[in-house]
Amino acid sequence: MLDRKFIVENAELIRQNCLARGATADIDTLIALEAQRRDKLSEAQEQNRLANETSKQIGGAKTAEERDALKEKGRALRELKDVAQTEHDALELQILEIQAQIPNLTHPASPIGHDDTHNTEVSFGKTPVPKFDFKPKDHLELGKSLDLIDFEAGARVAGAGFYFLRNEAVLLDLALQMYAIQQLVARGFTPVTTPDVAHTSILHGIGFMPRGPETQIYSIENTDLNLVATAEITLGGMLSGQTLEAEHLPLKLAGISHCFRTEAGAAGRASKGMYRVHQFTKIEMFAFCLPEQSDALHEELREIECHLFDAVEVPYRVVDTATGDLGGPAYRKYDLEAWMPGRGENGEWGEVTSTSNCTDYQARRLNIRYKNKGEKGTHFTHTLNGTAFAISRAMIAIVENHQQSDGTIRVPKVLQPWVGKEVIGKPPA
């Protein structure tokens, strides 16, 4: 979240930022409540000071009556202090509720707009959009004809939106994971497997709202645990409440996790098949760094995403995400959209990765700090995240772009050592 003092002192900036991002937050109420909270804090402190002074006088009382009167006065002052403290704490909770709804500040270069139609193109990948001399199939047709994906069995076992991967699709899944981890480790990332569940407080800290009608989170009944929608949640949460040494930053992690999403309201042709599913595997990049490192590190995460999709020979474009599509924690976000020949009538771009610089927004909520050597005090870290491969969407892009006229699928060269073959499927007899 944003620093409260900064919000109060820059109210108009915060209002304009909320407007640009389509966020609703009652800044005026927060400012009024904060003034009341400070008054109550001063009142509680003053009553406590008077009570302490009274206690010191008891030992010097000359008579029992005087001593009893001082004790009674002390009790009364402490009761007043407790009342003021209770009122202060209630105000604090109200302020925090509003404060948590205020989004991060926005990078001045981010395009202004209420949704993704206002995103701006930044660059294109090395692989050109394919020009087929045949009518391309979508990944559902390819998956069925080559026995790679089974949605019918998934529905029997777990309901719509779940699926089984079979045969070479399993190898392709594992190949994408291994290739991504290999590349990230070579770039100084520490590989981590994470829990599939997290406490509600951790989700709140990262910026996810696990309860309510619009949530995309599966919550576990009668607990405060939730299935994670991304390893961003668990990787950020693993250092909650910790203080890091500045000389050890940046700390770069590569998380391997299952991801679970309700995908409420996501029905539609563009969401068919594996594009929006309830469970998938993802390789997630996450970094803790010094404030002066985060802009350059954000560009590094974007470059890694581009490198990975260039390596698997998938056409893509990079877009700078519009303010209304940033989400609460992101200061700036890039999306990488792959060309998907089976999406829409003649192919469409579909989001496959994103990378966000969240500055100190998540670190404040999770109380993650760093300390400079030989210096008093601590500071909040910056956090960044980026998708290496969301396996289900990466697989869509690969099988649809690498399909051949005989119905087979060419395996990208970098993945062949794990898949064990150059081509998936055989020409029809």
C-alpha positions as CSV (number, residue, x, y, z in Angstrom):
1,M,0.0,0.0,0.0
2,L,1.0,3.6,-0.2
3,D,2.5,5.5,2.7
4,R,-0.3,7.1,4.7
5,K,1.6,10.4,5.3
6,F,2.2,10.6,1.5
7,I,-1.5,10.1,0.8
8,V,-2.5,12.9,3.2
9,E,0.1,15.3,1.9
10,N,-0.5,14.5,-1.8
11,A,-4.3,14.0,-1.8
12,E,-5.0,15.5,-5.2
13,L,-2.2,13.4,-6.8
14,I,-3.8,10.3,-5.3
15,R,-7.3,11.3,-6.5
16,Q,-6.1,11.7,-10.0
17,N,-4.1,8.4,-9.9
18,C,-7.2,6.6,-8.7
19,L,-9.3,8.2,-11.5
20,A,-6.7,7.1,-14.2
21,R,-6.7,3.6,-12.8
22,G,-10.5,3.2,-12.4
23,A,-10.1,2.7,-8.7
24,T,-12.6,3.8,-6.1
25,A,-11.2,5.1,-2.8
26,D,-12.6,7.7,-0.5
27,I,-9.5,9.9,0.0
28,D,-11.4,12.7,1.8
29,T,-12.8,10.3,4.4
30,L,-9.3,8.8,5.0
31,I,-7.8,12.3,5.6
32,A,-10.6,13.1,8.0
33,L,-10.3,9.8,9.9
34,E,-6.5,10.2,10.0
35,A,-6.9,13.6,11.7
36,Q,-9.2,12.1,14.3
37,R,-6.8,9.2,14.8
38,R,-3.9,11.5,15.6
39,D,-6.1,13.4,18.0
40,K,-7.1,10.2,19.8
41,L,-3.4,9.1,19.9
42,S,-2.4,12.3,21.5
43,E,-5.2,12.0,24.0
44,A,-4.3,8.5,24.9
45,Q,-0.6,9.5,25.3
46,E,-1.5,12.5,27.5
47,Q,-3.8,10.4,29.7
48,N,-1.1,7.8,30.1
49,R,1.5,10.5,31.0
50,L,-0.9,12.0,33.6
51,A,-1.5,8.5,35.0
52,N,2.2,7.8,35.3
53,E,2.8,11.1,37.1
54,T,0.0,10.3,39.5
55,S,1.5,6.9,40.2
56,K,4.8,8.5,41.1
57,Q,3.0,10.7,43.7
58,I,1.5,7.8,45.6
59,G,4.8,7.0,47.3
60,G,5.0,10.5,48.7
61,A,1.4,10.6,50.1
62,K,1.3,11.7,53.7
63,T,-2.0,10.1,54.6
64,A,-4.0,7.0,53.7
65,E,-6.8,9.2,52.4
66,E,-4.4,11.1,50.1
67,R,-2.9,7.8,48.9
68,D,-6.3,6.3,48.1
69,A,-7.3,9.5,46.3
70,L,-4.2,9.3,44.1
71,K,-4.8,5.7,43.3
72,E,-8.4,6.5,42.3
73,K,-7.2,9.3,40.2
74,G,-4.7,7.0,38.5
75,R,-7.4,4.4,37.8
76,A,-9.6,7.1,36.3
77,L,-6.9,8.4,34.1
78,R,-6.0,4.9,32.8
79,E,-9.6,4.3,32.0
80,L,-9.7,7.5,30.0
81,K,-6.5,6.3,28.3
82,D,-8.0,3.0,27.5
83,V,-11.2,4.6,26.0
84,A,-9.1,6.9,23.8
85,Q,-6.9,4.0,22.7
86,T,-9.9,1.9,21.8
87,E,-11.4,4.7,19.8
88,H,-7.9,5.2,18.1
89,D,-7.7,1.5,17.2
90,A,-11.2,1.6,15.7
91,L,-10.2,4.6,13.6
92,E,-7.0,2.8,12.5
93,L,-9.0,-0.2,11.2
94,Q,-11.3,2.1,9.2
95,I,-8.3,4.0,7.7
96,L,-6.5,0.7,6.8
97,E,-9.6,-0.5,5.0
98,I,-9.6,2.6,2.8
99,Q,-5.9,2.6,2.5
100,A,-5.8,-1.0,1.2
101,Q,-8.1,0.0,-1.7
102,I,-5.8,2.7,-3.0
103,P,-3.7,1.5,-5.9
104,N,0.0,2.1,-6.4
105,L,1.3,5.2,-8.1
106,T,1.7,4.9,-11.8
107,H,4.8,5.2,-14.0
108,P,4.6,8.5,-16.0
109,A,5.1,6.6,-19.2
110,S,2.2,4.2,-18.7
111,P,-0.5,4.8,-21.3
112,I,-3.7,6.3,-19.8
113,G,-6.9,4.3,-20.5
114,H,-9.6,2.4,-18.7
115,D,-8.9,-1.1,-20.2
116,D,-6.5,-3.1,-22.4
117,T,-7.7,-1.4,-25.6
118,H,-5.5,1.5,-24.6
119,N,-2.4,-0.6,-24.3
120,T,0.5,0.6,-26.5
121,E,2.8,-1.7,-28.6
122,V,6.4,-1.6,-27.5
123,S,8.1,-4.2,-29.7
124,F,7.7,-7.5,-31.6
125,G,9.5,-10.8,-31.3
126,K,12.0,-12.3,-33.7
127,T,9.6,-14.9,-35.1
128,P,7.2,-13.7,-37.8
129,V,3.4,-14.5,-37.7
130,P,3.1,-17.7,-39.8
131,K,1.5,-17.7,-43.2
132,F,-0.1,-21.1,-43.6
133,D,-0.9,-22.6,-47.0
134,F,-3.7,-24.6,-45.3
135,K,-6.5,-23.8,-42.8
136,P,-4.8,-23.9,-39.4
137,K,-6.5,-25.8,-36.5
138,D,-6.9,-24.6,-33.0
139,H,-5.2,-26.3,-30.1
140,L,-8.4,-28.2,-29.2
141,E,-8.5,-29.8,-32.7
142,L,-4.8,-30.6,-32.6
143,G,-5.0,-31.9,-29.0
144,K,-7.8,-34.2,-29.9
145,S,-6.4,-35.5,-33.2
146,L,-3.0,-36.2,-31.7
147,D,-4.3,-37.4,-28.3
148,L,-2.6,-34.6,-26.3
149,I,-5.5,-33.0,-24.3
150,D,-8.5,-34.6,-22.8
151,F,-11.1,-32.1,-21.6
152,E,-13.9,-34.7,-21.4
153,A,-12.0,-36.8,-18.8
154,G,-11.1,-33.6,-16.9
155,A,-14.8,-32.7,-16.7
156,R,-15.7,-36.2,-15.5
157,V,-13.2,-35.9,-12.7
158,A,-13.3,-32.3,-11.7
159,G,-15.8,-30.4,-13.8
160,A,-15.6,-28.0,-16.7
161,G,-12.3,-26.1,-17.0
162,F,-10.1,-29.0,-16.0
163,Y,-8.2,-31.3,-18.3
164,F,-5.7,-34.1,-18.7
165,L,-2.5,-33.7,-20.6
166,R,-1.5,-36.9,-22.4
167,N,1.5,-38.3,-24.3
168,E,3.8,-35.7,-25.9
169,A,1.8,-32.8,-24.2
170,V,3.1,-34.1,-20.9
171,L,6.6,-34.0,-22.2
172,L,6.1,-30.6,-23.7
173,D,4.8,-29.4,-20.3
174,L,7.9,-30.7,-18.5
175,A,10.2,-29.4,-21.3
176,L,8.9,-25.9,-20.9
177,Q,9.4,-26.0,-17.2
178,M,13.0,-27.4,-17.5
179,Y,14.0,-25.0,-20.2
180,A,12.7,-22.0,-18.3
181,I,14.4,-23.1,-15.0
182,Q,17.7,-23.8,-16.9
183,Q,17.6,-20.3,-18.4
184,L,16.7,-18.6,-15.1
185,V,19.3,-20.4,-13.0
186,A,21.9,-19.3,-15.5
187,R,20.8,-15.7,-14.9
188,G,21.2,-15.9,-11.2
189,F,17.7,-16.9,-10.1
190,T,17.2,-19.4,-7.3
191,P,14.7,-22.2,-8.2
192,V,12.0,-22.7,-5.6
193,T,8.9,-24.9,-5.4
194,T,6.2,-23.3,-3.4
195,P,3.1,-24.4,-1.4
196,D,-0.1,-24.5,-3.3
197,V,-1.9,-22.7,-0.4
198,A,-1.4,-19.5,1.4
199,H,-2.9,-17.6,4.4
200,T,-5.5,-14.9,3.5
201,S,-3.1,-12.3,5.1
202,I,-0.5,-13.2,2.5
203,L,-2.9,-12.8,-0.4
204,H,-4.0,-9.4,1.0
205,G,-0.3,-8.4,1.3
206,I,0.3,-9.3,-2.4
207,G,-2.8,-7.5,-3.4
208,F,-5.3,-10.3,-4.0
209,M,-8.8,-10.3,-2.5
210,P,-9.7,-13.9,-1.7
211,R,-13.2,-13.4,-0.6
212,G,-16.2,-11.7,-2.3
213,P,-18.3,-12.2,-5.4
214,E,-15.6,-11.1,-7.9
215,T,-12.7,-13.1,-6.5
216,Q,-10.7,-15.4,-8.8
217,I,-9.4,-17.2,-5.7
218,Y,-10.5,-20.7,-4.5
219,S,-10.8,-20.4,-0.7
220,I,-10.7,-23.5,1.6
221,E,-13.8,-23.6,3.7
222,N,-13.5,-23.2,7.5
223,T,-9.8,-22.1,7.2
224,D,-8.0,-18.9,6.3
225,L,-6.1,-20.8,3.6
226,N,-6.5,-20.3,-0.2
227,L,-5.3,-22.1,-3.3
228,V,-2.7,-19.8,-4.9
229,A,-3.5,-18.2,-8.3
230,T,0.2,-17.6,-8.9
231,A,3.6,-18.2,-7.2
232,E,3.8,-14.4,-6.9
233,I,1.7,-14.9,-3.8
234,T,3.9,-17.5,-2.1
235,L,7.3,-16.1,-3.3
236,G,6.3,-12.6,-2.0
237,G,4.9,-14.1,1.2
238,M,8.0,-16.2,2.0
239,L,9.8,-13.1,3.3
240,S,6.9,-11.5,5.0
241,G,8.0,-9.6,8.1
242,Q,11.7,-10.1,7.3
243,T,14.6,-7.6,7.1
244,L,17.2,-8.2,4.4
245,E,20.7,-7.0,4.1
246,A,21.1,-4.4,1.3
247,E,24.3,-6.0,0.0
248,H,22.4,-9.2,-0.7
249,L,19.9,-7.5,-3.0
250,P,18.6,-8.0,-5.6
251,L,17.3,-11.5,-4.6
252,K,15.9,-13.2,-7.7
253,L,13.6,-16.3,-7.4
254,A,12.2,-18.7,-10.0
255,G,9.1,-20.3,-8.5
256,I,7.5,-23.5,-9.8
257,S,3.8,-23.9,-8.7
258,H,0.4,-25.0,-9.6
259,C,-2.0,-22.1,-10.1
260,F,-5.8,-22.3,-9.4
261,R,-8.3,-19.7,-10.6
262,T,-12.1,-19.7,-10.6
263,E,-12.1,-17.7,-13.9
264,A,-15.6,-16.4,-12.9
265,G,-17.3,-14.6,-15.8
266,A,-14.6,-15.8,-18.3
267,A,-16.8,-17.7,-20.7
268,G,-16.6,-16.9,-24.4
269,R,-15.0,-18.0,-27.6
270,A,-11.7,-16.2,-26.9
271,S,-11.5,-18.1,-23.5
272,K,-12.0,-21.6,-24.9
273,G,-9.9,-24.6,-24.3
274,M,-6.7,-24.1,-22.3
275,Y,-6.7,-20.3,-22.5
276,R,-8.7,-20.0,-19.3
277,V,-8.6,-23.0,-17.1
278,H,-9.0,-23.6,-13.4
279,Q,-5.6,-25.2,-12.9
280,F,-2.2,-24.9,-14.6
281,T,1.5,-24.9,-13.9
282,K,3.5,-21.7,-14.1
283,I,7.2,-20.7,-13.8
284,E,7.2,-17.3,-12.1
285,M,10.0,-14.9,-11.7
286,F,10.0,-12.8,-8.5
287,A,12.6,-10.3,-7.2
288,F,13.2,-8.3,-4.0
289,C,15.5,-5.3,-4.7
290,L,16.6,-1.8,-3.6
291,P,14.4,1.0,-4.9
292,E,17.1,2.3,-7.3
293,Q,17.4,-1.2,-8.8
294,S,13.7,-1.8,-9.7
295,D,13.4,0.0,-13.0
296,A,16.4,-1.7,-14.6
297,L,15.3,-5.1,-13.1
298,H,11.8,-4.6,-14.6
299,E,13.4,-4.2,-18.0
300,E,15.5,-7.3,-17.4
301,L,12.4,-9.4,-16.6
302,R,10.8,-8.2,-19.8
303,E,13.9,-9.1,-21.8
304,I,13.9,-12.6,-20.2
305,E,10.3,-13.2,-21.2
306,C,11.1,-12.1,-24.8
307,H,14.1,-14.4,-24.9
308,L,12.1,-17.4,-23.8
309,F,9.4,-16.9,-26.4
310,D,12.0,-16.1,-29.1
311,A,13.7,-19.4,-28.2
312,V,10.5,-21.4,-28.6
313,E,9.9,-19.6,-32.0
314,V,6.5,-18.1,-31.1
315,P,5.5,-14.7,-32.6
316,Y,4.6,-12.1,-30.0
317,R,4.2,-8.5,-29.3
318,V,5.0,-6.6,-26.1
319,V,2.5,-4.0,-24.8
320,D,2.8,-1.3,-22.2
321,T,-0.3,-1.8,-20.0
322,A,-2.8,1.0,-19.7
323,T,-3.6,2.4,-16.3
324,G,-7.0,0.9,-16.0
325,D,-5.6,-2.6,-16.6
326,L,-2.7,-2.5,-14.2
327,G,-4.3,-3.9,-11.1
328,G,-3.7,-2.4,-7.7
329,P,0.0,-3.3,-6.9
330,A,1.7,-2.6,-10.3
331,Y,3.5,0.7,-10.9
332,R,4.2,-0.4,-14.4
333,K,3.4,-3.6,-16.3
334,Y,4.3,-5.1,-19.6
335,D,2.2,-7.8,-21.2
336,L,3.6,-10.2,-23.8
337,E,0.9,-11.3,-26.2
338,A,1.6,-14.3,-28.4
339,W,0.0,-14.8,-31.9
340,M,-2.5,-17.7,-31.7
341,P,-3.7,-18.8,-35.1
342,G,-6.7,-20.7,-33.7
343,R,-8.0,-17.8,-31.7
344,G,-10.9,-15.9,-33.3
345,E,-11.7,-16.2,-37.0
346,N,-8.2,-15.5,-38.4
347,G,-6.0,-15.6,-35.4
348,E,-5.5,-13.1,-32.6
349,W,-3.0,-11.9,-30.0
350,G,-3.5,-13.6,-26.6
351,E,-1.7,-12.7,-23.4
352,V,0.9,-15.2,-22.3
353,T,3.0,-13.4,-19.8
354,S,3.2,-10.2,-17.8
355,T,5.8,-8.5,-15.7
356,S,5.2,-5.8,-13.1
357,N,7.2,-3.4,-11.0
358,C,5.3,-3.1,-7.8
359,T,7.8,-0.7,-6.1
360,D,7.3,-0.8,-2.3
361,Y,3.5,-1.4,-2.5
362,Q,3.6,-5.1,-1.6
363,A,6.5,-4.8,0.7
364,R,4.6,-2.2,2.9
365,R,1.7,-4.6,3.2
366,L,3.9,-7.6,4.0
367,N,6.5,-5.6,6.0
368,I,9.5,-6.6,4.0
369,R,12.5,-4.3,4.6
370,Y,16.2,-4.0,4.0
371,K,19.0,-2.5,6.1
372,N,22.0,-0.7,4.8
373,K,25.3,-1.8,6.5
374,G,26.4,0.7,9.2
375,E,23.2,2.7,9.0
376,K,20.4,2.9,11.5
377,G,16.8,2.2,10.5
378,T,15.3,0.1,7.8
379,H,13.6,0.7,4.5
380,F,11.0,-1.1,2.4
381,T,12.2,-3.2,-0.5
382,H,10.8,-3.1,-4.0
383,T,9.2,-6.2,-5.4
384,L,8.8,-7.3,-9.0
385,N,7.2,-10.3,-10.7
386,G,7.1,-11.8,-14.2
387,T,5.9,-14.9,-15.9
388,A,8.5,-17.1,-17.5
389,F,6.0,-19.6,-18.8
390,A,2.3,-20.1,-17.9
391,I,2.4,-23.6,-19.3
392,S,-1.1,-23.9,-20.7
393,R,-1.0,-20.7,-22.7
394,A,2.6,-21.3,-23.8
395,M,1.5,-24.7,-25.1
396,I,-1.4,-23.2,-27.0
397,A,1.0,-20.8,-28.8
398,I,3.5,-23.5,-29.6
399,V,1.2,-26.2,-30.9
400,E,-0.9,-23.7,-33.0
401,N,2.1,-21.8,-34.5
402,H,4.2,-25.0,-35.1
403,Q,1.4,-27.1,-36.7
404,Q,2.1,-28.5,-40.2
405,S,-0.1,-29.2,-43.2
406,D,0.0,-33.0,-42.4
407,G,-1.5,-32.5,-39.0
408,T,1.7,-32.9,-37.1
409,I,3.4,-30.3,-34.8
410,R,7.0,-29.3,-35.0
411,V,8.8,-29.2,-31.6
412,P,10.9,-26.1,-31.1
413,K,14.6,-27.0,-31.2
414,V,15.3,-25.9,-27.6
415,L,12.6,-28.2,-26.3
416,Q,13.6,-31.3,-28.3
417,P,16.1,-32.7,-25.7
418,W,13.2,-33.1,-23.2
419,V,10.4,-34.0,-25.6
420,G,12.7,-36.5,-27.3
421,K,11.5,-35.9,-30.9
422,E,11.4,-33.2,-33.5
423,V,7.8,-33.8,-34.5
424,I,4.7,-34.7,-32.6
425,G,2.3,-37.0,-34.4
426,K,2.5,-38.9,-37.7
427,P,1.1,-38.0,-41.1
428,P,-2.3,-39.6,-41.7
429,A,-2.2,-42.8,-43.6
